[in-house]
Amino acid sequence: MKYVKPLSEAELITLREMCEHHSSRRARMRAFALIQSHNGYTIKKIAAMFDVHRQAVAYWIDRWEERGLTGLFDEPREGRPLKLSREDEEFIRSQIGEEPRNVKKILALLQDKRGKQVSEWTVKRALKKANLRWKRVRKSLKS
């Protein structure tokens, strides 16, 4: 059976603090799993606690023993390349000041002046990322 190597008092304190206060849910979960392994819980029981595969728990233990505390965090992953550069996002922010309710006009300006063709949702995500809001103008229905 695989268990984490006996933890020192300082490591236990650090892991407990991490369980209570860390912003990453996954890091909190992994720290708690290591404490449980130290307390004698089997990998199978820990995996059942967190509803993960037992190989995942074994991997957490291996990473802890290889890297220490940094082994509990996720590594950066590659994803799809961004469609908009920082300059494009700044352009959108400057245009939303002039046309706050017309995202489609900003799309047209973005294509004409910057040569970027993106969806309306991409522009809205860029605005949301900049903590800006836009509002759709609704036509009133008069009877």
N, C-alpha and C positions, 0 to 999 in steps of 0.2 A: 504494500500500500504506500502511496505517495502522500507525504505531508510536507508542509513548509518546515524548513530548519528552525530550531527553537529561536524565538525572537527575544532580543534584549529588551530591557525595560524601556529604554529610549525609543526603540522601534515600535513597541506596543503603544506608547503614549502618542507618537507621531501618527500611527495608523488610526487610533481612536479619534484624534483631533480631525483627521482627514474624513473619517466616517461621519462626523457631526457637522463639519463646516465647509467642506470643499464644494465648489460650484458645479463640478462635473458629477453627474449621477453615476456614470460608469466608474469613475475613480473611487467614489464612495463605496460602491458595491464591491469592487475588487479589494479595497482595503478591509472591508468587513469579512470577505471570504478568507483573506489571509489570517485574520484574527481567529476565525472559526477553525481553520486548519491547525493553527497553533494550539487551540483548545481541544483538539483531538477529533474533530468532525472529519469524516471521510470525504473524499472528493465526490462520491455519489450523493451524499447527503447535502453537501454544499450546492451541487448542481441542481438538486431538487428544490432547494430554498430559492434559488434565483431563476429557476426554469430555463437553464442553459444546458448545453451538452457538457458531459464530464470532461471532454478534451479541452474545452474552453477554460475550465477551472485549472486543469493541469498546466495549460499554457500560461495562466496568470501566475501560478507558483514559479514556473520556470523563469518567466520574465522578472519576477521579484528577485530571484536568486542571482540572475545575471546582471540586472541593471539597478536593483534597489528601488527606491521610490519612483524614479522616472519610468520604470517598467509598468507602472499602473496606468499610465496615460496613453491615450490613442496617439498613434503617429499620424502626421498629416497625410491625407490621401489626395491623389490626383483626381481631378474631375474635368468636366467640360471646360474648354477655354472660354474666357469671358468675351462676350460680344462687344461690350463697351469698354473703352479705356477710361482712365481717370479724366482725361481731357474731354471725352465725350460726355461723361457724367457732369462735369463742370459746365459744359455747354447746355445741357438739359436744365440744370439748376438755374442758370442765368436766364434761360428762355421761359421757365415757369414763372419767374417774376413778372415778365411782360405779358404772358398769356396764361394766367393761373387756371383757367377752366377749359383750356383747349389742348388736350393731349395730342389730338390728331394733327393739329397745326405744328406742334413740336416735332412730331414724326416726319412731317414733310420738310421742315427746316433741317432736321438731322440728316435726311437723305440728300437734300440739295447742297447744303453747305459742308457737311462732313463726309458724305458718301457712304453713310451707314444705313442699311435697311434692316430694321428690327421691328418686333411686334409692339403693340400698344402696352402689353403686359410687361415687356422688358423696360420700357420707359417708366411705367408705374413702379416697378421694383426699384429702379434707380432713385426715384423720388422718395420712396419709402425708406430706402437706405440712408438718404440724406435727411431723414426726419421731416420731410415736407409732405403736405397734403394737397390733394386736388379734389375738386368737387365737380360732379357732373351737373350740368345745367339741365333742369327738368322743365319741360313745357307744362304749363298749368292746363288742366282740363276744365274748360268752362262749359257749363251746360246751356 
